[in-house]
Amino acid sequence: MVEALITVRRARSQDAKEIADVHDAAWRDAYRGVIPGRELERMIARRGPDWWHQAIERGSRLVVLEFDESIAGYATYGRNRVPNLPYQGELFELYLAPEFQGLGFGRRLFQAARRDLSDHHYPTLLVWALADNVRAVNFYERLGGTVVRRAQERFGSEMRDRIAFGFKDIDA
């Protein structure tokens, strides 16, 4: 029998390159055809290993899902950035490399981030997804998210709809 070790843990400086690789692959998979090509390439290029290394060194809340000693996904989160919405925490990003999607790993990352937010007195959380990212929208709906706001975001000269999902107190 072959067994693989799967862990969710805080990101370490030496993870920066693998996180950048996951970011690159996941964003191309999720947003090709959704975000205009030139804008998508710019957004990916800004998030190379140096950017991730600095985020880790600054103490950003960043967890990784490690599968057999390789980074398969990551989540970033913190205090809600939209003060007029009644949620304390916010999940900024949750991405898995395409080959690790659909295996329950996204749920593990989400639960780890949610638990950490709750442990730091952010019991409710908000997460945004582009409306055209059907997999993300379905994922947050399956997790019990409630649509609490719709807005638009500009990508170059084009606008895209985005949806905010709210999650109630983890202990409620």
N, C-alpha and C positions, 0 to 999 in steps of 0.2 A: 504494500500500500504506500502511495506517495502522499505526503502531507505537506501543505504549504502554510507558513506562518503568516497570519494577517493581523496587523496591529494599526491602531490609530494613535498617533503621538504628536507632541509639539514638534514643529519643524526645527531643524538644526542648520547652522551655516553651510555645512557640507551638502545639504539637500538642494541648494539653490539651482544647480544645473538641471537636476531631474525635475524639479518643480517647473522650471522654464520649459522643459521639453513637454511635460504634460499640458501646460498652459497652451503651448503652440498647437499641439495635436488636437486637444479638446476644442479650442476656439475655431480652428479650421473646420472641424467636423460639425460643430454646432451652428456656426454662423456663415458658412459659405452659402451664398445665395440669399442671405438675410441681411447682413451688413454689406454695403457696397465694397467691392474688392480692394480698392486702394485704401479705404478707411480701415478695413479689417487688417490689412498688412501693416499699416502704421501702428495700430493698437497692439498687435502681436510683437512687433519689433521693439516697442517701448518696454516690454516685460521680459527682458533677457535675464540671464543668471545674475548680473550685477544688481539689477532692480530687486530681484527676490532676495539676494544676500543682504541688501540694505534693509529691506522690510523685516527680515528675521532679526537682524542686529538691532533695529529700532524697537523690537519687542512687540511687533504686530501680533495679534491673535491669529495664528496660522497653524493648522494641524494638517498632517499628511496621513494618508492611508498607505501603509507599506505592505506589499505583497511579496513574500519571499525575498526580502532585502532590496526590493525596487519600489520606487515611489509610483503608485498607481493613480493617485488623486490627491486633491488638497481642498481645504475650505478656509476662507478668511472671514472674520466676523468681529463685531464690536458693538459700540453704542449706536443706536439708531441715529441716522443722519437727517431724518425728516421730523423735526420737532413737533409739527402739528398733527402727526399721526400718533395715536396712543399706544405705542410699542416701545419698550425700553431697548431691546437688542435688535441687531440687524445681521443677517447673513449676507455678506458682501459677494462672496463667490463660493461656488462648489462645483468642481470639475473633476472628471475622471478621464484618463486616457481612453480612447474609443474601445480598445479591446477589453476593458474592464467594466464597461457599461452593461446594465441589465443583469448584474449578478448580486445585487443587494448592497454593494459597497457605498453607493450614494447615500442610502439610508443610514449606514453606519457613520459616515462623515457628518451627516445632518444631525444625528442623535448626539454625537460627541460635541459638536459645536453648541447645540442647544443646551446640553447639560452644563458645559463650561459657562455659557452665558447665565444660566439660571444660578449656578454656584457663585457668580459675581454680581448677583442682585439685578439681573436682567431677565426676569421670568417670562416675558412675552417677546416675540420677535417678528420681524418683518423681513421679507425677501422679495426682490424684484426680478422679473424675468421678461425678456422680450416676448411679445405675444406670438411672433412667428417661430419661436423656438418651442415647437409643440412638445418635444420630449421633456423640456424643463417645466412647462406649464402642467403637463400631465403628472409629472413627478411630484410637484408641490401640492397639486390637488389630491393625489393619492395619500400624501402624508397628512392630510387634513387641513391644509391651508385654505383660508377664506379670502376671496378677492375683496380687498379693502380700498383700492384706488387704481385708476388707470391714468396714464400720462403718455407723453410722447418724448422721444429722445432724438436729437439730431446726430446724424452720421454724415459728415460732409454736407452736401446740399439736400440730403434726403432725411425724411422723418420716419421713425418706426414707433409703433405702439409698444408700451410696456405695461406690465401688470404687477401690482404689489399684492403679495399674499401675507396675511396676518396669521400668527399662531398664538393661541392663548397660553396662559401660564402652564408650564410643564406639569405642575402639581395639581392643576384644577380638575 
